[in-house]
């Protein structure tokens, strides 16, 4: 996905036909949150008897909810989690890696218990300013009797906001190669024939491969240590002004879809 630089006219004239066909991807794109179709599979949490459980995290997170740093393993973005119970409807979470705070969030439940609201700041995969945002989820199922209000199953219903650095990416095609970059420091340069290439700047993604499906569609496969974690298909509209992004998250078993607009 990302880097903004245009060829001079003579370079355009000399480019091979394949590169010309791929030029519909060139440029900077920004996801429009109003178009988001979130996963239907709910997130499941349980806070009871002094313990917090994120059952749909991969791997699951099971820590004491005492406001102190708790060690966790198997997560590339953080190795410590702190859960603070603010009141009977609110919690705060702080994530750390190698002693450094890489994420913080506040989550609270509406008075009727049916809406979960959250706000976050995340620098776990950025070399610049953190990504920030806030949104809501709708209750799908209640937690067990006596558990904290956040317990149960929740389906994301909307994102009120996400900072621009978490929504923007840039593509550049040169010959048979696609380059992607983001404001937060992620990027890759990969051939459009499915050849695997290094993915840089994201501790949770180690390699990527990209295939040209047709002149307006490419498919990206991301891996972590050789295992496929997501497959994303990007299709540019006929007018070249928007791009539909369909994500198959293999790690969590979910699908989602967004539309990005060329800037």
ZATI-550793 format. One record per residue (C-alpha): chain; residue in three letters; residue number from 1; x, y, z. Coordinates in pm, 1 decimal. Layout:
residues N
+-------+------+-----+----------+----------+----------+
! kette ! rest !  nr !     east !    north !       up !
+-------+------+-----+----------+----------+----------+
!     A !  Ala ! NUM !        X !        Y !        Z !
...
+-------+------+-----+----------+----------+----------+
***
This chain:
residues 263
+-------+------+-----+----------+----------+----------+
! kette ! rest !  nr !     east !    north !       up !
+-------+------+-----+----------+----------+----------+
!     A !  Unk !   1 !      0.0 !      0.0 !      0.0 !
!     A !  Unk !   2 !    221.8 !    332.3 !    -23.5 !
!     A !  Unk !   3 !    504.7 !    654.3 !   -155.6 !
!     A !  Unk !   4 !    416.7 !    959.1 !   -364.8 !
!     A !  Unk !   5 !    636.5 !   1040.1 !   -666.6 !
!     A !  Unk !   6 !    538.4 !   1086.0 !  -1030.7 !
!     A !  Unk !   7 !    754.9 !    997.6 !  -1328.1 !
!     A !  Unk !   8 !    858.9 !   1275.7 !  -1564.3 !
!     A !  Unk !   9 !    680.7 !   1265.6 !  -1897.8 !
!     A !  Unk !  10 !    962.9 !   1096.5 !  -2082.9 !
!     A !  Unk !  11 !    974.8 !    815.2 !  -1825.0 !
!     A !  Unk !  12 !    603.4 !    759.8 !  -1866.7 !
!     A !  Unk !  13 !    641.7 !    733.1 !  -2240.2 !
!     A !  Unk !  14 !    918.3 !    477.5 !  -2206.4 !
!     A !  Unk !  15 !    747.4 !    255.4 !  -1946.5 !
!     A !  Unk !  16 !    637.8 !    -89.8 !  -2064.3 !
!     A !  Unk !  17 !    270.4 !   -164.7 !  -2114.0 !
!     A !  Unk !  18 !    243.1 !   -359.9 !  -1788.1 !
!     A !  Unk !  19 !    353.5 !    -62.4 !  -1580.7 !
!     A !  Unk !  20 !    108.5 !    164.0 !  -1762.6 !
!     A !  Unk !  21 !   -172.1 !    -78.9 !  -1684.6 !
!     A !  Unk !  22 !    -79.6 !    -78.4 !  -1315.1 !
!     A !  Unk !  23 !    -71.1 !    302.2 !  -1291.4 !
!     A !  Unk !  24 !   -430.3 !    305.9 !  -1162.0 !
!     A !  Unk !  25 !   -280.1 !    214.0 !   -823.1 !
!     A !  Unk !  26 !    -24.8 !    495.3 !   -816.8 !
!     A !  Unk !  27 !    -82.6 !    765.0 !   -558.3 !
!     A !  Unk !  28 !   -185.6 !    820.6 !   -199.4 !
!     A !  Unk !  29 !   -511.2 !    671.0 !    -74.2 !
!     A !  Unk !  30 !   -716.1 !    729.6 !    240.7 !
!     A !  Unk !  31 !   -973.4 !    490.7 !    389.4 !
!     A !  Unk !  32 !  -1320.4 !    640.3 !    427.3 !
!     A !  Unk !  33 !  -1448.6 !    518.4 !    765.5 !
!     A !  Unk !  34 !  -1811.1 !    570.5 !    661.5 !
!     A !  Unk !  35 !  -1773.3 !    284.3 !    411.3 !
!     A !  Unk !  36 !  -1641.4 !     31.0 !    663.3 !
!     A !  Unk !  37 !  -1803.7 !   -310.6 !    688.0 !
!     A !  Unk !  38 !  -1670.7 !   -454.4 !   1011.8 !
!     A !  Unk !  39 !  -1630.3 !   -824.3 !   1096.7 !
!     A !  Unk !  40 !  -1951.2 !   -998.4 !   1199.9 !
!     A !  Unk !  41 !  -1763.2 !  -1229.9 !   1433.8 !
!     A !  Unk !  42 !  -1778.4 !  -1069.9 !   1780.0 !
!     A !  Unk !  43 !  -1496.3 !   -999.6 !   2023.6 !
!     A !  Unk !  44 !  -1536.0 !  -1184.0 !   2354.0 !
!     A !  Unk !  45 !  -1418.0 !  -1050.6 !   2692.3 !
!     A !  Unk !  46 !  -1457.2 !  -1168.1 !   3049.9 !
!     A !  Unk !  47 !  -1369.6 !   -971.2 !   3362.1 !
!     A !  Unk !  48 !  -1456.4 !  -1161.7 !   3677.2 !
!     A !  Unk !  49 !  -1301.3 !  -1259.3 !   4010.2 !
!     A !  Unk !  50 !  -1009.2 !  -1022.7 !   3957.5 !
!     A !  Unk !  51 !   -909.6 !  -1174.3 !   3622.2 !
!     A !  Unk !  52 !   -938.1 !  -1028.6 !   3271.6 !
!     A !  Unk !  53 !   -968.9 !  -1256.1 !   2968.7 !
!     A !  Unk !  54 !   -963.7 !  -1154.0 !   2601.9 !
!     A !  Unk !  55 !  -1092.1 !  -1479.1 !   2457.3 !
!     A !  Unk !  56 !  -1071.2 !  -1376.0 !   2090.5 !
!     A !  Unk !  57 !   -720.4 !  -1232.9 !   2109.9 !
!     A !  Unk !  58 !   -465.3 !  -1453.3 !   1930.9 !
!     A !  Unk !  59 !   -327.8 !  -1596.4 !   2147.8 !
!     A !  Unk !  60 !   -579.8 !  -1527.5 !   2425.0 !
!     A !  Unk !  61 !   -490.1 !  -1281.0 !   2699.6 !
!     A !  Unk !  62 !   -546.9 !  -1391.2 !   3059.3 !
!     A !  Unk !  63 !   -414.7 !  -1151.7 !   3325.0 !
!     A !  Unk !  64 !   -492.4 !  -1017.6 !   3671.3 !
!     A !  Unk !  65 !   -700.4 !   -700.5 !   3659.8 !
!     A !  Unk !  66 !   -507.8 !   -526.1 !   3934.8 !
!     A !  Unk !  67 !   -362.8 !   -231.6 !   3742.0 !
!     A !  Unk !  68 !    -13.4 !   -381.4 !   3739.3 !
!     A !  Unk !  69 !    195.7 !   -498.3 !   3443.9 !
!     A !  Unk !  70 !    138.5 !   -865.4 !   3368.8 !
!     A !  Unk !  71 !    361.1 !  -1069.9 !   3139.3 !
!     A !  Unk !  72 !    206.0 !  -1219.3 !   2824.9 !
!     A !  Unk !  73 !    364.6 !  -1422.9 !   2547.6 !
!     A !  Unk !  74 !    305.4 !  -1490.9 !   2181.0 !
!     A !  Unk !  75 !    212.0 !  -1135.0 !   2086.3 !
!     A !  Unk !  76 !    448.6 !   -953.4 !   1847.9 !
!     A !  Unk !  77 !    328.2 !   -606.0 !   1943.1 !
!     A !  Unk !  78 !    344.6 !   -622.7 !   2324.8 !
!     A !  Unk !  79 !    479.8 !   -841.1 !   2606.5 !
!     A !  Unk !  80 !    314.6 !   -677.4 !   2908.8 !
!     A !  Unk !  81 !    -51.5 !   -589.5 !   2973.8 !
!     A !  Unk !  82 !   -201.4 !   -387.4 !   3256.1 !
!     A !  Unk !  83 !   -578.9 !   -386.1 !   3319.1 !
!     A !  Unk !  84 !   -715.8 !   -125.3 !   3561.3 !
!     A !  Unk !  85 !  -1078.9 !   -145.5 !   3674.7 !
!     A !  Unk !  86 !  -1193.4 !    218.4 !   3696.9 !
!     A !  Unk !  87 !  -1552.9 !    142.7 !   3800.1 !
!     A !  Unk !  88 !  -1823.3 !   -115.8 !   3738.1 !
!     A !  Unk !  89 !  -1858.8 !     -7.9 !   3373.1 !
!     A !  Unk !  90 !  -1507.6 !    113.2 !   3282.6 !
!     A !  Unk !  91 !  -1158.1 !    -29.7 !   3241.4 !
!     A !  Unk !  92 !   -824.6 !    105.9 !   3120.9 !
!     A !  Unk !  93 !   -558.3 !   -102.4 !   2946.2 !
!     A !  Unk !  94 !   -188.3 !    -26.7 !   2897.4 !
!     A !  Unk !  95 !     33.7 !   -237.8 !   2672.2 !
!     A !  Unk !  96 !    411.8 !   -238.8 !   2683.8 !
!     A !  Unk !  97 !    696.2 !   -396.4 !   2490.8 !
!     A !  Unk !  98 !   1048.7 !   -413.5 !   2627.9 !
!     A !  Unk !  99 !    940.7 !   -178.6 !   2906.4 !
!     A !  Unk ! 100 !    804.9 !     88.6 !   2671.0 !
!     A !  Unk ! 101 !    437.1 !    180.6 !   2651.8 !
!     A !  Unk ! 102 !    310.5 !     99.3 !   2301.6 !
!     A !  Unk ! 103 !    -63.6 !    125.4 !   2353.5 !
!     A !  Unk ! 104 !   -329.4 !    259.2 !   2585.7 !
!     A !  Unk ! 105 !   -706.8 !    237.4 !   2577.7 !
!     A !  Unk ! 106 !  -1016.2 !    320.8 !   2776.3 !
!     A !  Unk ! 107 !  -1328.3 !    105.8 !   2740.7 !
!     A !  Unk ! 108 !  -1665.3 !    173.8 !   2899.1 !
!     A !  Unk ! 109 !  -2020.7 !     41.3 !   2873.9 !
!     A !  Unk ! 110 !  -2338.6 !    245.1 !   2840.4 !
!     A !  Unk ! 111 !  -2586.2 !    261.7 !   3127.6 !
!     A !  Unk ! 112 !  -2822.0 !     18.1 !   2953.9 !
!     A !  Unk ! 113 !  -2533.6 !   -228.3 !   2904.2 !
!     A !  Unk ! 114 !  -2584.5 !   -263.1 !   2529.5 !
!     A !  Unk ! 115 !  -2311.8 !    -38.6 !   2386.0 !
!     A !  Unk ! 116 !  -1938.1 !    -58.0 !   2443.5 !
!     A !  Unk ! 117 !  -1734.8 !    254.4 !   2369.0 !
!     A !  Unk ! 118 !  -1358.8 !    273.4 !   2335.7 !
!     A !  Unk ! 119 !  -1077.5 !    514.8 !   2263.7 !
!     A !  Unk ! 120 !   -715.6 !    424.4 !   2201.6 !
!     A !  Unk ! 121 !   -365.7 !    535.6 !   2118.2 !
!     A !  Unk ! 122 !   -135.5 !    282.9 !   1951.4 !
!     A !  Unk ! 123 !    234.5 !    312.3 !   1871.8 !
!     A !  Unk ! 124 !    307.6 !    -62.7 !   1858.2 !
!     A !  Unk ! 125 !    380.9 !    -51.8 !   1484.9 !
!     A !  Unk ! 126 !    478.7 !    305.0 !   1412.2 !
!     A !  Unk ! 127 !    806.1 !    491.8 !   1381.6 !
!     A !  Unk ! 128 !    626.0 !    825.5 !   1400.3 !
!     A !  Unk ! 129 !    322.6 !    964.1 !   1585.7 !
!     A !  Unk ! 130 !     88.0 !    704.7 !   1737.0 !
!     A !  Unk ! 131 !   -237.5 !    607.7 !   1570.3 !
!     A !  Unk ! 132 !   -536.8 !    729.3 !   1770.3 !
!     A !  Unk ! 133 !   -907.8 !    663.5 !   1742.2 !
!     A !  Unk ! 134 !  -1241.5 !    593.5 !   1903.2 !
!     A !  Unk ! 135 !  -1542.4 !    380.7 !   1822.4 !
!     A !  Unk ! 136 !  -1831.1 !    168.4 !   1943.2 !
!     A !  Unk ! 137 !  -1941.0 !   -193.9 !   1959.8 !
!     A !  Unk ! 138 !  -2286.4 !   -346.4 !   2010.3 !
!     A !  Unk ! 139 !  -2356.4 !   -623.5 !   2258.6 !
!     A !  Unk ! 140 !  -2422.3 !   -965.9 !   2103.4 !
!     A !  Unk ! 141 !  -2428.0 !  -1171.0 !   2423.8 !
!     A !  Unk ! 142 !  -2411.1 !  -1102.1 !   2796.3 !
!     A !  Unk ! 143 !  -2133.8 !  -1213.7 !   3025.3 !
!     A !  Unk ! 144 !  -2193.3 !  -1453.0 !   3317.1 !
!     A !  Unk ! 145 !  -2378.1 !  -1339.8 !   3628.7 !
!     A !  Unk ! 146 !  -2160.9 !  -1131.1 !   3859.1 !
!     A !  Unk ! 147 !  -1906.1 !  -1036.6 !   3590.9 !
!     A !  Unk ! 148 !  -1798.4 !   -683.4 !   3502.4 !
!     A !  Unk ! 149 !  -2012.3 !   -491.7 !   3249.6 !
!     A !  Unk ! 150 !  -1754.5 !   -530.9 !   2970.7 !
!     A !  Unk ! 151 !  -1792.7 !   -908.3 !   2985.8 !
!     A !  Unk ! 152 !  -1969.3 !  -1076.0 !   2696.8 !
!     A !  Unk ! 153 !  -1959.8 !  -1070.6 !   2317.3 !
!     A !  Unk ! 154 !  -1935.3 !   -743.7 !   2124.4 !
!     A !  Unk ! 155 !  -1951.0 !   -662.1 !   1752.8 !
!     A !  Unk ! 156 !  -1782.3 !   -343.5 !   1628.7 !
!     A !  Unk ! 157 !  -2053.0 !   -115.1 !   1489.8 !
!     A !  Unk ! 158 !  -1866.2 !    200.1 !   1398.7 !
!     A !  Unk ! 159 !  -1541.9 !    391.1 !   1418.3 !
!     A !  Unk ! 160 !  -1606.2 !    754.7 !   1503.6 !
!     A !  Unk ! 161 !  -1251.5 !    853.8 !   1415.8 !
!     A !  Unk ! 162 !   -902.5 !    727.3 !   1337.0 !
!     A !  Unk ! 163 !   -604.6 !    957.2 !   1291.3 !
!     A !  Unk ! 164 !   -497.7 !   1013.8 !    929.9 !
!     A !  Unk ! 165 !   -170.5 !    824.2 !    979.1 !
!     A !  Unk ! 166 !   -371.9 !    508.3 !   1044.9 !
!     A !  Unk ! 167 !   -588.4 !    547.6 !    732.4 !
!     A !  Unk ! 168 !   -343.1 !    661.1 !    465.1 !
!     A !  Unk ! 169 !   -114.5 !    461.7 !    234.8 !
!     A !  Unk ! 170 !     72.4 !    514.2 !    -90.4 !
!     A !  Unk ! 171 !    130.8 !    282.6 !   -386.8 !
!     A !  Unk ! 172 !    387.1 !    316.1 !   -663.8 !
!     A !  Unk ! 173 !    424.7 !     81.8 !   -961.2 !
!     A !  Unk ! 174 !    750.5 !     66.2 !  -1154.9 !
!     A !  Unk ! 175 !    769.0 !   -199.8 !  -1424.5 !
!     A !  Unk ! 176 !    659.5 !   -526.9 !  -1265.0 !
!     A !  Unk ! 177 !    718.4 !   -406.3 !   -908.9 !
!     A !  Unk ! 178 !    483.4 !   -249.8 !   -654.4 !
!     A !  Unk ! 179 !    604.5 !    -37.5 !   -363.9 !
!     A !  Unk ! 180 !    390.7 !     47.5 !    -61.3 !
!     A !  Unk ! 181 !    454.3 !    291.6 !    223.3 !
!     A !  Unk ! 182 !    261.2 !    438.3 !    516.2 !
!     A !  Unk ! 183 !    306.3 !    747.4 !    737.2 !
!     A !  Unk ! 184 !    371.5 !    514.3 !   1032.4 !
!     A !  Unk ! 185 !    674.0 !    350.1 !    869.4 !
!     A !  Unk ! 186 !    541.2 !     26.8 !    717.2 !
!     A !  Unk ! 187 !    637.9 !    -64.7 !    364.3 !
!     A !  Unk ! 188 !    753.6 !   -314.5 !    107.0 !
!     A !  Unk ! 189 !    871.8 !   -349.2 !   -250.0 !
!     A !  Unk ! 190 !    744.4 !   -665.8 !   -417.4 !
!     A !  Unk ! 191 !    709.9 !   -805.6 !   -766.8 !
!     A !  Unk ! 192 !    354.5 !   -841.0 !   -897.4 !
!     A !  Unk ! 193 !    397.6 !  -1211.2 !   -970.7 !
!     A !  Unk ! 194 !    343.9 !  -1341.8 !   -616.8 !
!     A !  Unk ! 195 !    712.7 !  -1357.4 !   -524.8 !
!     A !  Unk ! 196 !    761.2 !  -1323.1 !   -148.6 !
!     A !  Unk ! 197 !    936.6 !  -1009.0 !    -25.1 !
!     A !  Unk ! 198 !   1026.9 !   -861.2 !    316.9 !
!     A !  Unk ! 199 !    762.6 !   -652.2 !    493.1 !
!     A !  Unk ! 200 !    927.0 !   -369.3 !    685.4 !
!     A !  Unk ! 201 !    822.0 !   -169.4 !    989.7 !
!     A !  Unk ! 202 !    558.0 !   -404.1 !   1133.5 !
!     A !  Unk ! 203 !    660.8 !   -647.0 !   1408.1 !
!     A !  Unk ! 204 !    355.7 !   -861.9 !   1332.7 !
!     A !  Unk ! 205 !    419.8 !   -906.5 !    959.6 !
!     A !  Unk ! 206 !    745.9 !  -1049.8 !    829.6 !
!     A !  Unk ! 207 !    682.9 !  -1105.5 !    458.8 !
!     A !  Unk ! 208 !    440.9 !  -1020.0 !    178.8 !
!     A !  Unk ! 209 !    355.1 !  -1134.5 !   -171.7 !
!     A !  Unk ! 210 !    146.6 !   -944.3 !   -428.1 !
!     A !  Unk ! 211 !    -26.8 !  -1076.6 !   -738.5 !
!     A !  Unk ! 212 !   -181.6 !   -884.7 !  -1024.7 !
!     A !  Unk ! 213 !   -532.7 !  -1027.4 !  -1074.8 !
!     A !  Unk ! 214 !   -632.3 !   -792.2 !  -1357.4 !
!     A !  Unk ! 215 !   -552.2 !   -435.3 !  -1460.5 !
!     A !  Unk ! 216 !   -756.8 !   -291.6 !  -1171.4 !
!     A !  Unk ! 217 !   -708.4 !   -559.7 !   -903.1 !
!     A !  Unk ! 218 !   -419.4 !   -686.0 !   -693.4 !
!     A !  Unk ! 219 !   -411.7 !   -937.4 !   -409.5 !
!     A !  Unk ! 220 !   -173.1 !   -910.2 !   -115.9 !
!     A !  Unk ! 221 !    -84.5 !  -1200.4 !    115.0 !
!     A !  Unk ! 222 !     83.5 !  -1118.2 !    446.2 !
!     A !  Unk ! 223 !    275.6 !  -1372.9 !    650.8 !
!     A !  Unk ! 224 !    424.8 !  -1394.2 !    997.3 !
!     A !  Unk ! 225 !    717.6 !  -1631.5 !   1022.7 !
!     A !  Unk ! 226 !    597.9 !  -1826.0 !    718.6 !
!     A !  Unk ! 227 !    230.2 !  -1848.1 !    823.1 !
!     A !  Unk ! 228 !    -40.2 !  -1663.8 !    626.7 !
!     A !  Unk ! 229 !   -211.7 !  -1413.9 !    856.4 !
!     A !  Unk ! 230 !   -419.9 !  -1216.1 !    604.5 !
!     A !  Unk ! 231 !   -517.6 !  -1195.2 !    239.0 !
!     A !  Unk ! 232 !   -630.3 !   -856.8 !    106.7 !
!     A !  Unk ! 233 !   -777.4 !   -780.2 !   -235.1 !
!     A !  Unk ! 234 !   -764.4 !   -421.7 !   -365.2 !
!     A !  Unk ! 235 !   -979.9 !   -323.3 !   -662.4 !
!     A !  Unk ! 236 !   -966.8 !     23.5 !   -817.8 !
!     A !  Unk ! 237 !  -1294.7 !    156.3 !   -957.5 !
!     A !  Unk ! 238 !  -1327.5 !    225.3 !  -1330.8 !
!     A !  Unk ! 239 !  -1297.9 !    600.3 !  -1273.1 !
!     A !  Unk ! 240 !   -974.3 !    551.0 !  -1076.2 !
!     A !  Unk ! 241 !  -1097.1 !    760.9 !   -783.8 !
!     A !  Unk ! 242 !  -1169.6 !    491.0 !   -526.5 !
!     A !  Unk ! 243 !  -1040.5 !    149.8 !   -422.4 !
!     A !  Unk ! 244 !  -1236.5 !   -129.6 !   -251.4 !
!     A !  Unk ! 245 !  -1027.7 !   -317.0 !      3.9 !
!     A !  Unk ! 246 !  -1152.6 !   -661.0 !    113.0 !
!     A !  Unk ! 247 !   -959.8 !   -816.7 !    403.4 !
!     A !  Unk ! 248 !   -964.2 !  -1183.8 !    496.5 !
!     A !  Unk ! 249 !   -803.6 !  -1199.0 !    841.0 !
!     A !  Unk ! 250 !   -682.4 !  -1557.5 !    866.1 !
!     A !  Unk ! 251 !   -544.4 !  -1507.3 !   1216.4 !
!     A !  Unk ! 252 !   -878.1 !  -1411.9 !   1372.0 !
!     A !  Unk ! 253 !  -1109.7 !  -1580.9 !   1122.5 !
!     A !  Unk ! 254 !  -1285.4 !  -1259.8 !   1017.7 !
!     A !  Unk ! 255 !  -1356.4 !  -1057.8 !    704.7 !
!     A !  Unk ! 256 !  -1399.7 !   -684.2 !    659.4 !
!     A !  Unk ! 257 !  -1424.7 !   -432.4 !    377.3 !
!     A !  Unk ! 258 !  -1338.8 !    -66.0 !    328.7 !
!     A !  Unk ! 259 !  -1324.4 !    191.2 !     51.0 !
!     A !  Unk ! 260 !  -1020.7 !    416.3 !      9.4 !
!     A !  Unk ! 261 !  -1032.8 !    740.7 !   -186.3 !
!     A !  Unk ! 262 !   -745.8 !    871.3 !   -394.6 !
!     A !  Unk ! 263 !   -605.4 !   1192.3 !   -249.1 !
+-------+------+-----+----------+----------+----------+
***
